[in-house]
Amino acid sequence: MQVCLELSDALITEMPPTAQGKWRLESVLNMKLREFIPPGKELQLETKIKQRTVDTITLTVDARTGDENRRRRPAARAGR
């Protein structure tokens, strides 16, 4: 989960700031851990902007191991 938050933060920090300042993480939704991921396991990570308004950016983050077909899709929302 930590790496997903860091990836989301990296994308958000590349976005122009709002008039009130920089973006901040507001909530994480639909986060599911279906299996234990041992230390050192390689993950494929992808983050996309799902929706953007003047005050919020909603991201989807996809994290999966290379040997699985299931996806975990937490949504992170940033607000001003």
C-alpha distance (Angstrom), angle and dihedral (degrees) to the residues before:
residue distance angle dihedral
M1 . . .
Q2 3.79 . .
V3 3.80 93.2 .
C4 3.84 90.7 49.7
L5 3.80 90.2 54.2
E6 3.80 91.2 47.3
L7 3.81 91.0 50.2
S8 3.80 91.0 49.4
D9 3.80 90.4 48.8
A10 3.80 91.1 50.7
L11 3.81 91.3 54.3
I12 3.81 94.3 44.4
T13 3.81 93.2 50.0
E14 3.82 88.1 59.0
M15 3.82 90.3 58.8
P16 3.81 118.1 92.3
P17 3.82 109.9 -99.1
T18 3.78 122.4 -108.8
A19 3.79 120.7 -109.4
Q20 3.83 87.7 -98.3
G21 3.80 94.4 54.4
K22 3.78 138.7 -93.8
W23 3.79 128.1 -7.7
R24 3.81 121.3 -97.3
L25 3.79 132.5 -166.0
E26 3.79 109.3 -101.5
S27 3.81 104.3 174.8
V28 3.80 145.8 -12.9
L29 3.80 116.5 -141.2
N30 3.80 134.5 -172.1
M31 3.81 96.0 12.0
K32 3.79 110.5 165.1
L33 3.78 129.0 175.0
R34 3.77 107.4 -161.4
E35 3.78 98.1 176.0
F36 3.77 142.1 11.9
I37 3.79 112.0 -90.5
P38 3.81 108.8 -153.8
P39 3.81 121.1 -139.5
G40 3.79 111.7 -86.3
K41 3.83 94.5 26.2
E42 3.80 111.0 140.0
L43 3.81 115.2 -122.1
Q44 3.79 131.0 -165.7
L45 3.81 108.8 -136.1
E46 3.78 130.1 -169.1
T47 3.78 130.7 170.8
K48 3.80 126.8 -171.5
I49 3.77 136.0 -179.3
K50 3.79 105.4 -112.6
Q51 3.80 98.6 179.0
R52 3.79 137.4 -5.0
T53 3.78 130.9 -166.4
V54 3.79 130.4 167.3
D55 3.82 90.9 -88.1
T56 3.82 105.6 27.9
I57 3.78 143.5 39.8
T58 3.81 119.4 -161.2
L59 3.80 116.3 -158.7
T60 3.78 133.5 -171.9
V61 3.78 118.1 -146.9
D62 3.78 122.1 -162.0
A63 3.81 118.4 -162.9
R64 3.78 123.5 174.2
T65 3.75 140.9 148.7
G66 3.78 117.3 -108.6
D67 3.80 92.2 -114.6
E68 3.81 99.3 53.2
N69 3.78 133.6 75.6
R70 3.80 96.6 -158.9
R71 3.78 117.7 99.0
R72 3.77 132.7 -147.5
R73 3.81 111.2 -150.4
P74 3.78 113.4 -174.7
A75 3.77 115.2 175.3
A76 3.79 118.3 -140.5
R77 3.78 120.5 -161.4
A78 3.79 124.4 -159.8
G79 3.77 125.0 -165.3
R80 3.76 137.7 177.8
